[in-house]
């Protein structure tokens, strides 16, 4: 038996194990740093790890561990993002759906999170947005006001039927306030 060759291969295996441990530690550090700023989807974390040249098998093992302990949870992430975007920014369900898809959240998760939101819920939110915005455009010609309000709501992702109903309601509320 050639002890020189056995010793060299043992050193190579040991060096590979140390390298894998270092890469795993680097991957964990990247994950924690990303998650400390804002919640992220599994897809976003995976992309960040690949971008940092972490081998896929190490990235997947770190992601799997973070899923097990609850540091990564696409459903909780999607729910938090949907609530924030809808309540704070006033985005419609369709706009939130597009953002979640862009962030790599699975369709089934998106459907579960957004499934309870009805057209009536969107209409209530659109009316509130329109009434707040109406004050800024109240003095404009009716056609100009309608165009600006509909553009504002369309950029937030609302459908044309919701936009029309919200503007009608806001105009009716403005007339009632003036009377």
Rosetta constraint file for C-alpha pairs under 8 A:
AtomPair CA 2 CA 6 HARMONIC 6.63 0.50
AtomPair CA 3 CA 7 HARMONIC 5.97 0.50
AtomPair CA 4 CA 8 HARMONIC 6.25 0.50
AtomPair CA 5 CA 9 HARMONIC 6.27 0.50
AtomPair CA 6 CA 10 HARMONIC 6.10 0.50
AtomPair CA 7 CA 11 HARMONIC 6.17 0.50
AtomPair CA 8 CA 12 HARMONIC 6.24 0.50
AtomPair CA 9 CA 13 HARMONIC 6.18 0.50
AtomPair CA 10 CA 14 HARMONIC 6.10 0.50
AtomPair CA 11 CA 15 HARMONIC 5.99 0.50
AtomPair CA 12 CA 16 HARMONIC 6.11 0.50
AtomPair CA 13 CA 17 HARMONIC 6.25 0.50
AtomPair CA 14 CA 18 HARMONIC 6.27 0.50
AtomPair CA 15 CA 19 HARMONIC 6.06 0.50
AtomPair CA 16 CA 20 HARMONIC 6.06 0.50
AtomPair CA 17 CA 21 HARMONIC 6.14 0.50
AtomPair CA 18 CA 22 HARMONIC 6.13 0.50
AtomPair CA 19 CA 23 HARMONIC 6.14 0.50
AtomPair CA 20 CA 24 HARMONIC 6.07 0.50
AtomPair CA 20 CA 58 HARMONIC 7.68 0.50
AtomPair CA 21 CA 25 HARMONIC 6.12 0.50
AtomPair CA 22 CA 26 HARMONIC 6.11 0.50
AtomPair CA 23 CA 27 HARMONIC 6.06 0.50
AtomPair CA 23 CA 54 HARMONIC 6.53 0.50
AtomPair CA 23 CA 58 HARMONIC 7.39 0.50
AtomPair CA 24 CA 28 HARMONIC 6.20 0.50
AtomPair CA 24 CA 58 HARMONIC 6.02 0.50
AtomPair CA 24 CA 59 HARMONIC 7.51 0.50
AtomPair CA 24 CA 62 HARMONIC 7.06 0.50
AtomPair CA 25 CA 29 HARMONIC 6.16 0.50
AtomPair CA 26 CA 30 HARMONIC 6.18 0.50
AtomPair CA 27 CA 31 HARMONIC 6.20 0.50
AtomPair CA 27 CA 49 HARMONIC 6.36 0.50
AtomPair CA 27 CA 54 HARMONIC 6.69 0.50
AtomPair CA 27 CA 58 HARMONIC 7.71 0.50
AtomPair CA 27 CA 59 HARMONIC 6.55 0.50
AtomPair CA 27 CA 62 HARMONIC 6.95 0.50
AtomPair CA 28 CA 32 HARMONIC 6.16 0.50
AtomPair CA 28 CA 62 HARMONIC 6.50 0.50
AtomPair CA 29 CA 33 HARMONIC 6.09 0.50
AtomPair CA 30 CA 34 HARMONIC 6.15 0.50
AtomPair CA 30 CA 48 HARMONIC 7.77 0.50
AtomPair CA 30 CA 49 HARMONIC 7.09 0.50
AtomPair CA 31 CA 35 HARMONIC 6.03 0.50
AtomPair CA 31 CA 45 HARMONIC 6.47 0.50
AtomPair CA 31 CA 49 HARMONIC 7.77 0.50
AtomPair CA 32 CA 36 HARMONIC 5.88 0.50
AtomPair CA 33 CA 37 HARMONIC 6.88 0.50
AtomPair CA 34 CA 38 HARMONIC 6.89 0.50
AtomPair CA 34 CA 39 HARMONIC 7.84 0.50
AtomPair CA 34 CA 40 HARMONIC 7.43 0.50
AtomPair CA 34 CA 45 HARMONIC 7.55 0.50
AtomPair CA 35 CA 39 HARMONIC 5.36 0.50
AtomPair CA 35 CA 40 HARMONIC 6.24 0.50
AtomPair CA 39 CA 77 HARMONIC 6.26 0.50
AtomPair CA 40 CA 44 HARMONIC 6.04 0.50
AtomPair CA 40 CA 45 HARMONIC 6.60 0.50
AtomPair CA 40 CA 72 HARMONIC 7.46 0.50
AtomPair CA 40 CA 74 HARMONIC 7.93 0.50
AtomPair CA 40 CA 77 HARMONIC 6.65 0.50
AtomPair CA 41 CA 45 HARMONIC 6.42 0.50
AtomPair CA 41 CA 72 HARMONIC 7.05 0.50
AtomPair CA 41 CA 73 HARMONIC 7.16 0.50
AtomPair CA 41 CA 74 HARMONIC 5.40 0.50
AtomPair CA 41 CA 77 HARMONIC 6.44 0.50
AtomPair CA 41 CA 103 HARMONIC 6.67 0.50
AtomPair CA 41 CA 104 HARMONIC 6.84 0.50
AtomPair CA 41 CA 105 HARMONIC 6.56 0.50
AtomPair CA 42 CA 46 HARMONIC 6.06 0.50
AtomPair CA 42 CA 63 HARMONIC 7.30 0.50
AtomPair CA 42 CA 72 HARMONIC 6.57 0.50
AtomPair CA 42 CA 73 HARMONIC 7.41 0.50
AtomPair CA 42 CA 74 HARMONIC 6.47 0.50
AtomPair CA 42 CA 104 HARMONIC 7.57 0.50
AtomPair CA 42 CA 105 HARMONIC 7.69 0.50
AtomPair CA 43 CA 47 HARMONIC 6.09 0.50
AtomPair CA 43 CA 103 HARMONIC 6.86 0.50
AtomPair CA 43 CA 104 HARMONIC 5.16 0.50
AtomPair CA 43 CA 105 HARMONIC 7.10 0.50
AtomPair CA 44 CA 48 HARMONIC 6.17 0.50
AtomPair CA 44 CA 103 HARMONIC 6.51 0.50
AtomPair CA 44 CA 104 HARMONIC 7.00 0.50
AtomPair CA 45 CA 49 HARMONIC 6.22 0.50
AtomPair CA 45 CA 63 HARMONIC 7.81 0.50
AtomPair CA 46 CA 50 HARMONIC 6.21 0.50
AtomPair CA 46 CA 59 HARMONIC 6.67 0.50
AtomPair CA 46 CA 60 HARMONIC 7.58 0.50
AtomPair CA 46 CA 63 HARMONIC 7.47 0.50
AtomPair CA 47 CA 51 HARMONIC 5.97 0.50
AtomPair CA 48 CA 52 HARMONIC 6.31 0.50
AtomPair CA 49 CA 53 HARMONIC 6.47 0.50
AtomPair CA 49 CA 54 HARMONIC 5.42 0.50
AtomPair CA 49 CA 59 HARMONIC 6.29 0.50
AtomPair CA 50 CA 54 HARMONIC 5.30 0.50
AtomPair CA 50 CA 55 HARMONIC 6.89 0.50
AtomPair CA 50 CA 56 HARMONIC 6.93 0.50
AtomPair CA 50 CA 59 HARMONIC 7.54 0.50
AtomPair CA 54 CA 58 HARMONIC 6.75 0.50
AtomPair CA 54 CA 59 HARMONIC 6.18 0.50
AtomPair CA 55 CA 59 HARMONIC 6.18 0.50
AtomPair CA 56 CA 60 HARMONIC 5.96 0.50
AtomPair CA 57 CA 61 HARMONIC 6.25 0.50
AtomPair CA 58 CA 62 HARMONIC 6.28 0.50
AtomPair CA 59 CA 63 HARMONIC 6.10 0.50
AtomPair CA 60 CA 64 HARMONIC 5.94 0.50
AtomPair CA 61 CA 65 HARMONIC 6.24 0.50
AtomPair CA 62 CA 66 HARMONIC 6.26 0.50
AtomPair CA 63 CA 67 HARMONIC 6.11 0.50
AtomPair CA 63 CA 72 HARMONIC 7.59 0.50
AtomPair CA 64 CA 68 HARMONIC 6.25 0.50
AtomPair CA 65 CA 69 HARMONIC 6.40 0.50
AtomPair CA 66 CA 70 HARMONIC 5.99 0.50
AtomPair CA 66 CA 71 HARMONIC 5.09 0.50
AtomPair CA 66 CA 72 HARMONIC 5.50 0.50
AtomPair CA 67 CA 71 HARMONIC 6.08 0.50
AtomPair CA 67 CA 72 HARMONIC 4.84 0.50
AtomPair CA 67 CA 73 HARMONIC 6.24 0.50
AtomPair CA 73 CA 77 HARMONIC 6.08 0.50
AtomPair CA 74 CA 78 HARMONIC 5.91 0.50
AtomPair CA 74 CA 105 HARMONIC 6.45 0.50
AtomPair CA 74 CA 109 HARMONIC 7.39 0.50
AtomPair CA 75 CA 79 HARMONIC 6.10 0.50
AtomPair CA 75 CA 109 HARMONIC 5.90 0.50
AtomPair CA 75 CA 110 HARMONIC 7.81 0.50
AtomPair CA 75 CA 113 HARMONIC 7.17 0.50
AtomPair CA 76 CA 80 HARMONIC 6.11 0.50
AtomPair CA 77 CA 81 HARMONIC 6.08 0.50
AtomPair CA 78 CA 82 HARMONIC 5.92 0.50
AtomPair CA 78 CA 100 HARMONIC 6.75 0.50
AtomPair CA 78 CA 105 HARMONIC 7.37 0.50
AtomPair CA 78 CA 109 HARMONIC 7.60 0.50
AtomPair CA 78 CA 110 HARMONIC 6.89 0.50
AtomPair CA 78 CA 113 HARMONIC 6.76 0.50
AtomPair CA 79 CA 83 HARMONIC 6.12 0.50
AtomPair CA 79 CA 113 HARMONIC 5.79 0.50
AtomPair CA 80 CA 84 HARMONIC 6.13 0.50
AtomPair CA 81 CA 85 HARMONIC 5.98 0.50
AtomPair CA 81 CA 96 HARMONIC 7.98 0.50
AtomPair CA 82 CA 86 HARMONIC 5.90 0.50
AtomPair CA 82 CA 96 HARMONIC 6.00 0.50
AtomPair CA 82 CA 113 HARMONIC 7.83 0.50
AtomPair CA 82 CA 114 HARMONIC 7.71 0.50
AtomPair CA 83 CA 87 HARMONIC 5.75 0.50
AtomPair CA 83 CA 88 HARMONIC 7.85 0.50
AtomPair CA 84 CA 88 HARMONIC 5.40 0.50
AtomPair CA 84 CA 89 HARMONIC 7.09 0.50
AtomPair CA 85 CA 89 HARMONIC 4.99 0.50
AtomPair CA 85 CA 90 HARMONIC 6.26 0.50
AtomPair CA 85 CA 91 HARMONIC 5.67 0.50
AtomPair CA 85 CA 96 HARMONIC 6.76 0.50
AtomPair CA 86 CA 90 HARMONIC 4.54 0.50
AtomPair CA 86 CA 91 HARMONIC 4.70 0.50
AtomPair CA 86 CA 92 HARMONIC 6.39 0.50
AtomPair CA 86 CA 93 HARMONIC 7.54 0.50
AtomPair CA 86 CA 96 HARMONIC 7.48 0.50
AtomPair CA 87 CA 91 HARMONIC 7.69 0.50
AtomPair CA 90 CA 125 HARMONIC 6.87 0.50
AtomPair CA 90 CA 126 HARMONIC 7.57 0.50
AtomPair CA 90 CA 129 HARMONIC 7.09 0.50
AtomPair CA 90 CA 156 HARMONIC 6.87 0.50
AtomPair CA 91 CA 95 HARMONIC 6.03 0.50
AtomPair CA 91 CA 96 HARMONIC 6.55 0.50
AtomPair CA 91 CA 156 HARMONIC 4.76 0.50
AtomPair CA 91 CA 157 HARMONIC 6.24 0.50
AtomPair CA 91 CA 158 HARMONIC 7.70 0.50
AtomPair CA 92 CA 96 HARMONIC 6.42 0.50
AtomPair CA 92 CA 122 HARMONIC 6.42 0.50
AtomPair CA 92 CA 156 HARMONIC 5.91 0.50
AtomPair CA 92 CA 157 HARMONIC 4.96 0.50
AtomPair CA 92 CA 158 HARMONIC 5.33 0.50
AtomPair CA 93 CA 97 HARMONIC 6.07 0.50
AtomPair CA 93 CA 114 HARMONIC 6.97 0.50
AtomPair CA 93 CA 117 HARMONIC 7.41 0.50
AtomPair CA 93 CA 122 HARMONIC 7.44 0.50
AtomPair CA 93 CA 157 HARMONIC 7.28 0.50
AtomPair CA 93 CA 158 HARMONIC 7.80 0.50
AtomPair CA 94 CA 98 HARMONIC 6.27 0.50
AtomPair CA 94 CA 157 HARMONIC 5.81 0.50
AtomPair CA 94 CA 158 HARMONIC 7.36 0.50
AtomPair CA 95 CA 99 HARMONIC 6.32 0.50
AtomPair CA 95 CA 156 HARMONIC 6.61 0.50
AtomPair CA 95 CA 157 HARMONIC 4.98 0.50
AtomPair CA 96 CA 100 HARMONIC 6.18 0.50
AtomPair CA 97 CA 101 HARMONIC 6.16 0.50
AtomPair CA 97 CA 110 HARMONIC 6.77 0.50
AtomPair CA 97 CA 114 HARMONIC 7.80 0.50
AtomPair CA 98 CA 102 HARMONIC 6.11 0.50
AtomPair CA 99 CA 103 HARMONIC 6.22 0.50
AtomPair CA 100 CA 104 HARMONIC 6.43 0.50
AtomPair CA 100 CA 105 HARMONIC 5.55 0.50
AtomPair CA 100 CA 110 HARMONIC 7.10 0.50
AtomPair CA 101 CA 105 HARMONIC 5.50 0.50
AtomPair CA 101 CA 106 HARMONIC 7.15 0.50
AtomPair CA 101 CA 107 HARMONIC 7.33 0.50
AtomPair CA 105 CA 109 HARMONIC 6.81 0.50
AtomPair CA 105 CA 110 HARMONIC 6.83 0.50
AtomPair CA 106 CA 110 HARMONIC 6.37 0.50
AtomPair CA 107 CA 111 HARMONIC 6.05 0.50
AtomPair CA 108 CA 112 HARMONIC 6.31 0.50
AtomPair CA 109 CA 113 HARMONIC 6.20 0.50
AtomPair CA 110 CA 114 HARMONIC 5.94 0.50
AtomPair CA 110 CA 115 HARMONIC 7.91 0.50
AtomPair CA 111 CA 115 HARMONIC 5.27 0.50
AtomPair CA 112 CA 116 HARMONIC 7.74 0.50
AtomPair CA 117 CA 121 HARMONIC 6.15 0.50
AtomPair CA 117 CA 122 HARMONIC 7.40 0.50
AtomPair CA 118 CA 122 HARMONIC 6.51 0.50
AtomPair CA 119 CA 123 HARMONIC 6.08 0.50
AtomPair CA 119 CA 162 HARMONIC 7.78 0.50
AtomPair CA 120 CA 124 HARMONIC 6.23 0.50
AtomPair CA 121 CA 125 HARMONIC 6.43 0.50
AtomPair CA 122 CA 126 HARMONIC 6.01 0.50
AtomPair CA 122 CA 158 HARMONIC 7.72 0.50
AtomPair CA 122 CA 162 HARMONIC 7.49 0.50
AtomPair CA 123 CA 127 HARMONIC 6.01 0.50
AtomPair CA 123 CA 162 HARMONIC 5.64 0.50
AtomPair CA 123 CA 165 HARMONIC 7.55 0.50
AtomPair CA 123 CA 166 HARMONIC 6.48 0.50
AtomPair CA 124 CA 128 HARMONIC 6.33 0.50
AtomPair CA 124 CA 166 HARMONIC 7.95 0.50
AtomPair CA 125 CA 129 HARMONIC 6.25 0.50
AtomPair CA 126 CA 130 HARMONIC 5.99 0.50
AtomPair CA 126 CA 153 HARMONIC 7.16 0.50
AtomPair CA 126 CA 158 HARMONIC 7.62 0.50
AtomPair CA 126 CA 162 HARMONIC 7.22 0.50
AtomPair CA 126 CA 163 HARMONIC 7.13 0.50
AtomPair CA 126 CA 166 HARMONIC 5.81 0.50
AtomPair CA 127 CA 131 HARMONIC 6.00 0.50
AtomPair CA 127 CA 165 HARMONIC 7.97 0.50
AtomPair CA 127 CA 166 HARMONIC 4.51 0.50
AtomPair CA 127 CA 167 HARMONIC 7.07 0.50
AtomPair CA 127 CA 169 HARMONIC 6.74 0.50
AtomPair CA 127 CA 170 HARMONIC 6.41 0.50
AtomPair CA 128 CA 132 HARMONIC 6.33 0.50
AtomPair CA 129 CA 133 HARMONIC 6.16 0.50
AtomPair CA 130 CA 134 HARMONIC 5.68 0.50
AtomPair CA 130 CA 149 HARMONIC 6.82 0.50
AtomPair CA 130 CA 153 HARMONIC 7.77 0.50
AtomPair CA 130 CA 166 HARMONIC 6.51 0.50
AtomPair CA 130 CA 167 HARMONIC 6.41 0.50
AtomPair CA 130 CA 170 HARMONIC 6.19 0.50
AtomPair CA 131 CA 135 HARMONIC 7.08 0.50
AtomPair CA 131 CA 170 HARMONIC 5.14 0.50
AtomPair CA 131 CA 173 HARMONIC 7.96 0.50
AtomPair CA 132 CA 136 HARMONIC 7.99 0.50
AtomPair CA 133 CA 137 HARMONIC 6.97 0.50
AtomPair CA 133 CA 149 HARMONIC 7.46 0.50
AtomPair CA 134 CA 138 HARMONIC 5.56 0.50
AtomPair CA 134 CA 149 HARMONIC 7.55 0.50
AtomPair CA 134 CA 170 HARMONIC 7.07 0.50
AtomPair CA 137 CA 145 HARMONIC 5.77 0.50
AtomPair CA 137 CA 148 HARMONIC 7.94 0.50
AtomPair CA 138 CA 145 HARMONIC 7.08 0.50
AtomPair CA 140 CA 144 HARMONIC 6.31 0.50
AtomPair CA 140 CA 145 HARMONIC 5.69 0.50
AtomPair CA 141 CA 145 HARMONIC 5.98 0.50
AtomPair CA 142 CA 146 HARMONIC 6.05 0.50
AtomPair CA 143 CA 147 HARMONIC 6.16 0.50
AtomPair CA 144 CA 148 HARMONIC 6.14 0.50
AtomPair CA 145 CA 149 HARMONIC 6.04 0.50
AtomPair CA 146 CA 150 HARMONIC 5.89 0.50
AtomPair CA 146 CA 167 HARMONIC 7.16 0.50
AtomPair CA 147 CA 151 HARMONIC 6.03 0.50
AtomPair CA 148 CA 152 HARMONIC 6.10 0.50
AtomPair CA 149 CA 153 HARMONIC 6.26 0.50
AtomPair CA 149 CA 167 HARMONIC 7.18 0.50
AtomPair CA 150 CA 154 HARMONIC 5.90 0.50
AtomPair CA 150 CA 163 HARMONIC 5.95 0.50
AtomPair CA 150 CA 164 HARMONIC 7.52 0.50
AtomPair CA 150 CA 167 HARMONIC 7.63 0.50
AtomPair CA 151 CA 155 HARMONIC 6.14 0.50
AtomPair CA 152 CA 156 HARMONIC 6.72 0.50
AtomPair CA 153 CA 157 HARMONIC 6.59 0.50
AtomPair CA 153 CA 158 HARMONIC 5.76 0.50
AtomPair CA 153 CA 163 HARMONIC 6.36 0.50
AtomPair CA 154 CA 158 HARMONIC 5.22 0.50
AtomPair CA 154 CA 159 HARMONIC 6.90 0.50
AtomPair CA 154 CA 160 HARMONIC 7.55 0.50
AtomPair CA 154 CA 163 HARMONIC 7.38 0.50
AtomPair CA 158 CA 162 HARMONIC 6.28 0.50
AtomPair CA 158 CA 163 HARMONIC 6.34 0.50
AtomPair CA 159 CA 163 HARMONIC 6.15 0.50
AtomPair CA 160 CA 164 HARMONIC 6.10 0.50
AtomPair CA 161 CA 165 HARMONIC 6.22 0.50
AtomPair CA 162 CA 166 HARMONIC 5.98 0.50
AtomPair CA 163 CA 167 HARMONIC 6.15 0.50
AtomPair CA 164 CA 168 HARMONIC 6.14 0.50
AtomPair CA 165 CA 169 HARMONIC 6.12 0.50
AtomPair CA 166 CA 170 HARMONIC 6.10 0.50
AtomPair CA 167 CA 171 HARMONIC 6.06 0.50
AtomPair CA 168 CA 172 HARMONIC 6.12 0.50
AtomPair CA 169 CA 173 HARMONIC 6.10 0.50
AtomPair CA 170 CA 174 HARMONIC 6.14 0.50
AtomPair CA 171 CA 175 HARMONIC 6.21 0.50
AtomPair CA 172 CA 176 HARMONIC 6.19 0.50
AtomPair CA 173 CA 177 HARMONIC 6.19 0.50
AtomPair CA 174 CA 178 HARMONIC 6.32 0.50
AtomPair CA 175 CA 179 HARMONIC 6.34 0.50
